[in-house]
Amino acid sequence: MATAKKTASKKTTSRTTKTKAAPVKKAPVKKASVKKKTTSKRASAKATEMRSFHISRDTSNFKSFQITRQTVYWIILLAFIIFVQLWILKLQIEVTTLIEAQQQELINL
């Protein structure tokens, strides 16, 4: 009961006729189902409740001084910036003295 497939042979009568392949059909895109959130009165009531007599964290005085890790980072950054600025100032002074020396030599020629 097996059936044999017949192979179809293409016959071209002339070069001017072109065969077009059938476009490939895409699977239909399924839309995502929309789920609605239901809010209950209990959940919204809990969110809006006031929490009286809540113990708050102790806040430190603004004028108090305490060395923290962040303080050390800022001190290191400040020292680096001052070092670089002094190095640039030294280079500028050296360049200025070299230019003045060259101008004096040109004037004396």
Secondary structure by P-SEA (a helix, b strand, c coil): cbbbbbbbbbbbccccbbbbccccccccccccbbbbbbbcaaaaaaaacccccccccccccccbbbbcaaaaaaaaaaaaaaaaaaaaaaaaaaaaaaaaaaaaaaaac
